Amino acid sequence: MIKEILKESFKITWRRPSLWFWGFLPTLILFSTNDLAFVFVAPSLFLNFNNLERFPSLIESPLSISLIFLVFLSSALLLLVATLAEIKIIMSVKKFKTGNLKTEKGTQKIWSVLFVRFLEVLFLMIVWLPAIILSNKATSSFSFLLIFLSTSLTLLALFFTRYTIFYLLIEKLSIALSAKNAFFFLKKHWLTTVKISFFLFIIVFIYTLVVFSLWGSGMVTYPLRLVNFLLTAVLENVGFWLSFIATALLIFFSQIIIIGFIVSYQIVSWVVFFLTSREHSVDK
């Protein structure tokens, strides 16, 4: 059944290029849609907080405070955009799967989704707090145990948050009921959830290798160099700027296609799995 879910998700994503754009937006804030990939980087991400004793030295000048505020404001705006993009993909898949053209946009639930995301981040910070504090004090075996427990809880939190958001948007439940249903859903489908997460990780890994191989082989760079040479040779100075703009635009749009496709595919896969599991048992 997992194979059919991944195939159906690919068809939905491939036939709807508009989803690629929405899939690209969450990456602007390093919004990870791959649970295993996030779990791999989580230890280094959170354990770097043990250097926070240097933070007071960063806020001694008004310029530093202004820069920190600007970064915080920019991150908040990007998070809002990423959340809207995620909602757009989820509701688009729901509309396609149910065939209900009157499906609501889901944007009225954005503050609920953001609140759930906030609770997720808060939980992860609490989970990693012991490892952050004791990383340089505990024995290596105890530190490994702390990191293992924190990583496991992180993975469960990512699964739980995803299903909570699905119940919020797709089933239109309150936060409390969504969390309750997400708990029982994860309890019932935990094995399939782990399997899908693993398969998506492998797919993303292979996809990344293929993309880098094609890029490094010159299939993209050589045509660019040829266009740059011709424009510069024919139009001289104007040609240089035209080639520069054309190259920048090509790189930008190729990033939207390459990254947006694989990110949207992952989100679509989870939504398809959720909707399918509401109708059938997929734990086989």
VEXTOR-231767 format. One line per 4 residues: number of its first residue (from 1); for each residue x, y negated, z negated of N, C-alpha, C, O. Coordinates in steps of 0.2 Angstrom, whole numbers. Layout:
% VEXTOR-231767
NUM	X Y Z X Y Z X Y Z X Y Z; ...
END
This chain:
% VEXTOR-231767
1	4 6 0 0 0 0 4 -6 0 2 -11 3; 10 -6 -3 15 -12 -4 17 -14 4 18 -19 5; 18 -8 7 21 -9 14 15 -13 18 17 -18 22; 9 -11 17 4 -15 21 3 -22 19 2 -26 23
5	4 -23 12 3 -30 10 9 -34 13 7 -40 15; 15 -32 13 20 -36 16 20 -37 23 21 -42 26; 17 -32 27 16 -33 34 10 -38 35 11 -42 39; 5 -37 31 -1 -42 32 2 -49 31 0 -54 34
9	6 -50 25 8 -56 23 13 -59 29 13 -65 30; 17 -55 32 21 -57 38 17 -60 43 18 -65 46; 11 -56 45 7 -59 51 4 -65 49 3 -70 53; 1 -66 43 -2 -72 41 3 -78 41 1 -83 44
13	9 -77 39 14 -82 39 16 -84 46 17 -90 48; 17 -79 50 20 -80 57 15 -84 61 17 -88 65; 8 -82 60 3 -85 64 1 -92 62 -3 -95 65; 4 -94 56 2 -101 54 8 -105 52 10 -105 46
17	11 -108 57 18 -112 56 17 -118 51 22 -120 48; 11 -120 51 9 -125 46 11 -124 39 13 -128 35; 11 -117 37 13 -115 31 21 -115 30 23 -116 24; 24 -115 35 32 -116 34 34 -123 31 38 -123 27
21	30 -128 34 31 -135 31 30 -135 24 34 -137 20; 24 -132 22 22 -132 14 27 -128 10 28 -129 5; 30 -122 14 34 -118 10 41 -121 9 45 -120 5; 43 -126 14 49 -130 13 49 -135 7 54 -136 4
25	44 -138 6 43 -143 1 46 -141 -6 49 -145 -10; 43 -135 -9 46 -133 -15 53 -132 -16 56 -133 -22; 57 -131 -11 64 -130 -11 67 -137 -13 73 -137 -15; 64 -143 -12 67 -149 -13 69 -150 -21 73 -154 -22
29	65 -146 -25 67 -147 -32 69 -140 -35 69 -138 -40; 72 -136 -30 75 -130 -32 70 -125 -35 71 -121 -39; 64 -126 -32 58 -122 -35 59 -115 -32 57 -114 -26; 60 -110 -36 62 -103 -34 55 -99 -33 51 -99 -38
33	54 -96 -28 49 -92 -27 51 -84 -27 46 -80 -27; 57 -83 -28 60 -76 -29 62 -75 -36 66 -78 -39; 58 -71 -40 59 -70 -47 66 -67 -48 69 -69 -53; 68 -62 -44 74 -58 -46 80 -63 -45 85 -63 -48
37	80 -67 -39 85 -72 -38 85 -77 -44 91 -79 -46; 80 -79 -46 80 -84 -52 83 -81 -58 86 -84 -62; 81 -74 -59 84 -71 -65 91 -70 -65 95 -71 -70; 94 -69 -59 101 -69 -58 105 -75 -60 110 -75 -63
41	102 -81 -58 105 -87 -59 103 -90 -66 106 -95 -69; 98 -87 -69 95 -90 -76 101 -90 -81 101 -95 -85; 105 -85 -82 110 -85 -87 115 -91 -87 116 -95 -91; 117 -92 -81 122 -98 -80 118 -104 -80 121 -109 -82
45	112 -105 -78 108 -111 -78 107 -113 -86 108 -119 -87; 105 -108 -90 103 -110 -97 109 -110 -101 109 -115 -106; 114 -106 -100 120 -106 -105 124 -112 -104 128 -114 -108; 123 -116 -98 127 -122 -97 124 -128 -102 127 -133 -103
49	118 -126 -105 116 -131 -110 120 -132 -116 119 -136 -120; 125 -127 -117 129 -127 -123 134 -133 -123 138 -134 -127; 134 -137 -117 138 -143 -116 135 -149 -118 137 -155 -116; 129 -148 -121 125 -154 -122 127 -159 -127 125 -165 -128
53	133 -157 -131 136 -161 -136 139 -167 -132 140 -172 -136; 140 -167 -126 143 -173 -122 138 -177 -120 139 -183 -117; 131 -176 -121 126 -180 -118 126 -187 -121 125 -192 -117; 127 -188 -128 127 -195 -130 132 -200 -127 130 -205 -126
57	137 -197 -124 142 -201 -121 140 -204 -114 142 -209 -111; 134 -200 -112 132 -202 -105 127 -208 -105 125 -211 -100; 124 -209 -111 119 -214 -112 121 -220 -116 118 -224 -119; 128 -222 -115 131 -228 -119 129 -234 -115 129 -240 -118
61	129 -234 -108 128 -240 -104 121 -240 -101 118 -235 -100; 118 -246 -100 112 -247 -97 111 -244 -90 106 -241 -88; 117 -244 -86 117 -241 -80 116 -233 -80 112 -230 -76; 119 -230 -85 118 -223 -86 111 -221 -88 108 -216 -85
65	108 -225 -92 101 -224 -94 96 -225 -88 92 -221 -87; 98 -230 -84 94 -231 -78 94 -225 -73 89 -223 -70; 100 -223 -72 101 -217 -67 98 -211 -70 95 -207 -66; 98 -210 -76 95 -204 -79 87 -205 -78 84 -200 -77
69	85 -211 -80 77 -212 -79 75 -211 -71 70 -208 -70; 80 -213 -67 78 -212 -60 78 -205 -58 74 -203 -54; 83 -201 -60 83 -194 -59 77 -191 -61 74 -186 -58; 75 -192 -68 69 -189 -71 63 -191 -67 59 -187 -66
73	62 -197 -65 56 -199 -61 56 -196 -54 51 -194 -52; 62 -195 -51 62 -192 -44 61 -185 -45 57 -182 -41; 63 -182 -50 62 -174 -51 54 -173 -53 51 -168 -50; 51 -178 -56 44 -177 -58 40 -178 -51 35 -174 -50
77	42 -183 -47 38 -184 -40 39 -177 -36 34 -175 -33; 45 -175 -36 46 -169 -32 43 -163 -34 40 -159 -31; 42 -162 -41 38 -157 -44 31 -157 -42 28 -152 -41; 28 -163 -42 22 -164 -40 20 -162 -33 16 -159 -31
81	25 -164 -28 25 -162 -21 25 -155 -21 21 -152 -17; 30 -152 -24 31 -144 -24 25 -141 -26 23 -136 -23; 21 -143 -31 15 -140 -34 10 -141 -29 6 -136 -28; 9 -147 -26 4 -147 -21 5 -143 -15 0 -140 -12
85	11 -142 -13 13 -137 -7 11 -130 -9 8 -126 -5; 13 -128 -15 11 -121 -18 3 -120 -18 1 -115 -15; 0 -125 -20 -8 -125 -20 -10 -124 -13 -15 -120 -12; -8 -128 -8 -10 -128 -2 -9 -121 1 -14 -119 5
89	-3 -118 0 -2 -111 3 -7 -106 0 -10 -102 3; -8 -106 -7 -12 -102 -10 -19 -102 -7 -22 -97 -6; -22 -108 -7 -29 -109 -5 -30 -107 3 -35 -105 5; -24 -109 7 -25 -107 14 -25 -99 15 -29 -97 19
93	-22 -95 11 -22 -88 11 -29 -86 8 -32 -81 11; -31 -89 3 -38 -87 1 -43 -88 6 -48 -84 7; -43 -94 10 -48 -95 15 -47 -90 20 -52 -88 23; -41 -88 22 -40 -83 28 -43 -76 25 -46 -73 29
97	-41 -74 19 -43 -68 17 -50 -67 16 -53 -62 17; -53 -72 13 -61 -72 11 -65 -73 17 -71 -72 17; -62 -77 22 -66 -79 28 -71 -85 26 -75 -87 30; -70 -88 20 -74 -93 18 -71 -100 20 -66 -102 17
101	-74 -103 25 -71 -110 27 -72 -115 23 -69 -121 23; -77 -114 18 -79 -120 13 -74 -119 7 -76 -122 2; -69 -115 7 -65 -114 1 -62 -121 -1 -60 -125 3; -62 -123 -8 -60 -129 -10 -52 -130 -9 -49 -124 -9
105	-50 -136 -9 -43 -137 -8 -39 -135 -14 -33 -133 -14; -42 -135 -20 -38 -133 -26 -34 -139 -29 -31 -138 -35; -34 -145 -26 -30 -150 -29 -33 -153 -35 -30 -156 -39; -39 -151 -36 -42 -154 -43 -40 -150 -49 -40 -152 -54
109	-36 -144 -47 -33 -141 -53 -26 -142 -54 -22 -139 -57; -23 -147 -50 -16 -148 -50 -13 -150 -57 -8 -147 -59; -17 -153 -61 -15 -155 -68 -15 -149 -72 -10 -148 -77; -19 -144 -71 -19 -138 -75 -13 -134 -73 -10 -131 -77
113	-12 -134 -66 -6 -130 -64 1 -133 -67 5 -129 -69; 1 -140 -67 7 -143 -69 8 -141 -77 13 -140 -79; 2 -141 -80 2 -140 -88 5 -133 -89 9 -131 -93; 3 -128 -85 5 -121 -85 12 -121 -84 16 -117 -87
117	15 -124 -79 22 -124 -77 26 -127 -83 31 -125 -84; 23 -132 -86 26 -135 -92 27 -130 -97 32 -130 -100; 22 -127 -99 22 -122 -104 27 -116 -102 31 -113 -106; 28 -115 -96 32 -110 -93 40 -112 -95 44 -108 -98
121	41 -118 -93 48 -121 -94 49 -121 -102 55 -119 -104; 44 -123 -106 45 -124 -113 47 -117 -116 51 -116 -120; 43 -112 -113 44 -105 -116 51 -102 -114 54 -99 -118; 53 -104 -108 60 -101 -106 65 -105 -110 70 -102 -111
125	64 -111 -111 69 -114 -116 70 -111 -123 75 -111 -125; 64 -110 -125 64 -106 -132 67 -99 -132 70 -97 -136; 65 -96 -126 68 -89 -125 76 -89 -125 79 -85 -128; 78 -94 -121 85 -95 -120 89 -98 -126 95 -98 -126
129	86 -101 -131 89 -105 -136 94 -101 -140 99 -103 -141; 92 -95 -142 97 -91 -146 103 -89 -142 109 -90 -145; 102 -88 -136 108 -86 -132 112 -92 -131 118 -92 -130; 109 -98 -130 113 -105 -129 117 -106 -135 123 -108 -135
133	114 -105 -141 117 -107 -148 123 -102 -149 128 -104 -152; 121 -96 -148 126 -90 -150 131 -88 -145 135 -83 -146; 130 -91 -139 134 -89 -133 142 -89 -135 146 -84 -132; 144 -94 -138 151 -94 -140 153 -92 -147 159 -92 -149
137	148 -89 -150 149 -87 -157 149 -80 -158 152 -77 -162; 144 -77 -155 143 -70 -156 148 -65 -152 151 -68 -148; 148 -59 -154 152 -54 -151 149 -53 -144 144 -55 -142; 154 -50 -139 152 -49 -132 146 -45 -132 142 -46 -127
141	146 -39 -136 140 -34 -135 134 -38 -137 128 -37 -134; 134 -42 -143 128 -45 -145 126 -50 -140 120 -51 -139; 130 -54 -137 129 -59 -132 125 -56 -126 121 -58 -123; 128 -50 -124 125 -46 -118 118 -44 -120 113 -45 -116
145	117 -42 -126 110 -40 -128 105 -46 -128 100 -45 -126; 108 -52 -130 103 -58 -130 102 -60 -123 96 -62 -122; 107 -60 -119 106 -62 -112 101 -57 -109 97 -59 -105; 102 -50 -110 97 -45 -107 90 -46 -109 85 -46 -105
149	89 -48 -116 82 -49 -118 79 -55 -116 73 -55 -114; 83 -60 -115 81 -67 -112 79 -66 -105 74 -69 -103; 83 -62 -101 82 -61 -94 76 -58 -93 72 -59 -89; 74 -52 -97 68 -48 -97 62 -53 -98 57 -52 -94
153	62 -57 -103 57 -61 -105 56 -66 -100 50 -68 -98; 61 -69 -97 61 -73 -91 57 -70 -85 52 -74 -82; 58 -64 -84 55 -61 -78 48 -60 -79 43 -61 -75; 46 -58 -86 39 -57 -87 35 -64 -87 30 -64 -85
157	39 -69 -89 36 -76 -89 34 -78 -82 29 -81 -81; 39 -77 -78 38 -79 -71 32 -75 -68 28 -78 -64; 31 -69 -69 25 -65 -67 19 -68 -70 14 -69 -66; 19 -68 -76 13 -71 -80 11 -77 -78 5 -79 -77
161	15 -82 -77 14 -89 -74 10 -89 -67 6 -92 -66; 13 -84 -63 11 -84 -56 3 -82 -56 -1 -85 -53; 2 -76 -60 -5 -74 -60 -10 -79 -64 -16 -79 -62; -7 -82 -69 -11 -87 -72 -14 -93 -67 -19 -95 -67
165	-9 -95 -63 -10 -100 -58 -15 -97 -53 -20 -101 -50; -14 -91 -51 -19 -88 -46 -26 -88 -49 -31 -89 -45; -27 -86 -55 -34 -86 -58 -36 -93 -59 -42 -94 -58; -32 -98 -60 -34 -105 -60 -37 -107 -54 -42 -110 -53
169	-33 -106 -48 -35 -108 -42 -40 -104 -38 -45 -107 -35; -39 -98 -38 -43 -93 -34 -50 -91 -37 -55 -91 -34; -49 -90 -44 -55 -88 -48 -59 -94 -51 -64 -93 -54; -55 -100 -51 -58 -106 -54 -59 -105 -61 -65 -108 -64
173	-55 -102 -65 -56 -101 -72 -52 -107 -76 -48 -110 -73; -54 -107 -82 -50 -112 -87 -43 -109 -88 -42 -103 -86; -39 -113 -91 -32 -111 -93 -32 -105 -97 -28 -100 -96; -36 -105 -102 -36 -100 -107 -39 -93 -104 -36 -88 -105
177	-44 -93 -100 -47 -87 -97 -42 -85 -92 -41 -79 -91; -39 -90 -88 -34 -88 -83 -28 -84 -87 -26 -79 -84; -25 -87 -92 -20 -83 -96 -22 -76 -98 -18 -72 -98; -28 -76 -101 -30 -70 -103 -31 -64 -98 -28 -59 -98
181	-34 -66 -92 -35 -62 -86 -28 -60 -83 -27 -54 -81; -23 -65 -83 -17 -64 -81 -13 -59 -85 -9 -54 -82; -14 -59 -91 -11 -54 -96 -13 -47 -94 -9 -42 -94; -19 -46 -94 -22 -39 -92 -20 -37 -85 -19 -31 -84
185	-20 -42 -80 -18 -40 -73 -11 -38 -73 -10 -33 -70; -7 -41 -77 0 -39 -77 1 -33 -80 5 -29 -78; -3 -32 -86 -2 -25 -89 -4 -20 -85 -1 -14 -85; -9 -21 -81 -11 -15 -76 -7 -14 -70 -6 -9 -68
189	-4 -20 -67 -1 -19 -61 7 -21 -62 10 -23 -57; 10 -20 -68 16 -22 -69 21 -18 -65 26 -21 -62; 20 -12 -63 25 -8 -59 25 -10 -52 30 -11 -49; 19 -11 -49 18 -14 -42 21 -21 -42 24 -23 -37
193	20 -25 -47 23 -32 -47 31 -31 -47 34 -35 -43; 34 -27 -51 41 -26 -50 43 -24 -44 48 -26 -41; 40 -19 -41 41 -16 -34 41 -22 -29 46 -22 -25; 36 -26 -29 35 -31 -24 41 -36 -25 44 -38 -20
197	42 -38 -31 48 -43 -32 54 -40 -30 58 -44 -27; 55 -33 -30 62 -30 -28 62 -30 -20 67 -32 -17; 56 -28 -17 56 -28 -10 57 -35 -7 60 -36 -2; 54 -40 -10 55 -47 -8 62 -50 -8 64 -53 -4
201	65 -48 -14 72 -49 -15 76 -47 -9 81 -50 -7; 75 -40 -8 79 -37 -2 78 -40 4 82 -42 8; 71 -42 6 70 -45 12 73 -52 13 76 -54 18; 73 -56 7 76 -63 7 84 -62 8 87 -66 12
205	86 -57 5 94 -56 5 96 -54 13 100 -57 15; 92 -50 16 94 -48 23 92 -54 27 96 -55 32; 87 -57 26 85 -63 30 90 -68 30 92 -71 35; 93 -69 24 98 -74 23 105 -72 27 108 -76 30
209	106 -66 26 112 -63 30 112 -64 37 116 -66 41; 106 -63 40 105 -63 47 105 -71 49 108 -72 54; 102 -75 46 102 -82 47 109 -85 47 111 -88 52; 113 -83 42 120 -86 42 124 -82 47 129 -86 50
213	123 -76 49 127 -73 54 126 -76 61 130 -77 65; 119 -78 62 117 -81 69 120 -88 69 123 -90 74; 120 -92 63 123 -98 63 130 -98 64 133 -102 68; 134 -93 61 141 -93 61 143 -90 68 149 -92 69
217	139 -87 71 141 -84 78 142 -89 83 145 -88 88; 139 -95 82 139 -100 87 133 -101 91 133 -105 96; 128 -97 90 122 -97 94 119 -103 94 115 -106 98; 120 -107 88 117 -113 87 122 -119 88 120 -124 91
221	128 -118 85 133 -123 85 135 -125 92 137 -130 94; 136 -120 96 139 -121 103 134 -125 107 137 -130 111; 128 -123 108 123 -128 112 123 -135 109 123 -140 113; 124 -136 102 124 -143 100 131 -146 102 130 -152 104
225	136 -143 102 142 -146 104 142 -148 111 145 -153 113; 139 -143 115 138 -145 123 134 -151 124 136 -155 128; 128 -151 120 124 -157 121 128 -164 118 127 -169 122; 131 -163 113 135 -169 110 140 -171 116 141 -177 117
229	144 -166 119 149 -168 124 146 -171 130 148 -176 132; 140 -169 132 137 -172 138 134 -179 137 135 -183 141; 131 -179 131 128 -186 130 134 -191 129 133 -197 131; 139 -189 125 145 -194 124 148 -196 130 150 -201 132
233	149 -191 135 153 -192 141 149 -196 146 152 -200 149; 142 -195 146 138 -199 151 136 -206 148 137 -211 152; 135 -206 142 132 -213 139 137 -216 134 136 -221 132; 143 -213 133 148 -216 129 146 -217 122 143 -213 119
237	146 -224 120 145 -225 113 137 -224 111 136 -221 106; 133 -226 116 126 -224 115 125 -217 114 121 -215 110; 128 -213 118 127 -206 118 130 -203 112 127 -198 109; 135 -206 109 137 -203 102 132 -204 97 130 -199 93
241	128 -210 97 123 -210 92 117 -206 93 114 -204 89; 115 -206 100 110 -201 102 111 -194 100 107 -191 97; 117 -192 101 119 -185 99 119 -184 92 117 -179 89; 121 -189 88 121 -189 81 114 -188 78 113 -184 74
245	110 -192 81 103 -192 78 99 -186 80 96 -183 76; 101 -183 87 98 -177 89 100 -171 85 96 -167 83; 107 -171 83 109 -166 79 106 -166 72 104 -161 69; 106 -172 69 103 -172 62 95 -170 62 93 -167 58
249	92 -172 67 85 -170 68 84 -162 69 80 -159 66; 88 -160 73 88 -152 74 90 -148 68 87 -143 66; 95 -151 64 97 -147 58 91 -148 53 89 -143 49; 88 -154 52 82 -155 48 76 -150 49 74 -147 45
253	74 -150 56 69 -146 58 70 -139 57 66 -134 56; 76 -137 59 78 -130 58 78 -127 51 76 -122 50; 80 -132 46 79 -130 39 72 -129 37 71 -125 33; 68 -133 40 61 -133 38 58 -126 41 55 -122 37
257	60 -124 47 58 -117 50 61 -112 46 58 -107 44; 68 -112 45 71 -106 42 69 -105 35 68 -100 33; 70 -111 31 69 -110 24 61 -110 22 59 -106 18; 57 -114 26 50 -114 25 47 -108 26 42 -106 23
261	49 -104 31 46 -98 33 47 -93 28 42 -89 26; 53 -92 25 54 -86 20 51 -88 14 49 -84 10; 51 -95 12 48 -96 5 40 -96 6 37 -93 1; 37 -98 11 30 -97 12 28 -90 12 23 -88 10
265	32 -86 16 31 -79 16 30 -75 9 26 -71 8; 35 -77 5 35 -75 -2 28 -77 -6 25 -72 -9; 27 -83 -5 20 -85 -9 14 -82 -6 10 -79 -10; 14 -81 1 9 -78 4 8 -70 2 3 -68 1
269	14 -67 1 14 -60 -1 11 -59 -8 7 -54 -9; 13 -64 -12 10 -63 -19 2 -64 -19 -1 -61 -23; 0 -69 -15 -7 -71 -15 -11 -65 -12 -16 -63 -14; -8 -62 -6 -11 -56 -3 -12 -50 -8 -17 -47 -8
273	-6 -49 -12 -6 -44 -17 -12 -45 -22 -15 -40 -24; -12 -51 -24 -17 -53 -29 -24 -52 -27 -28 -48 -30; -26 -54 -21 -32 -53 -18 -34 -46 -17 -40 -44 -18; -29 -42 -14 -30 -35 -12 -31 -31 -19 -36 -27 -19
277	-28 -33 -24 -28 -29 -30 -35 -30 -34 -37 -26 -38; -38 -36 -32 -44 -37 -35 -50 -33 -32 -55 -32 -35; -48 -30 -26 -53 -26 -23 -51 -18 -23 -56 -14 -23; -45 -17 -23 -42 -10 -23 -37 -9 -28 -34 -14 -31
281	-36 -3 -30 -30 -1 -34 -24 -1 -30 -24 3 -25; -19 -4 -32 -13 -4 -27 -7 -2 -32 -1 -3 -30; -8 2 -37 -2 4 -41 1 11 -38 5 13 -42; -1 13 -33 2 19 -30 8 18 -27 12 22 -24
END
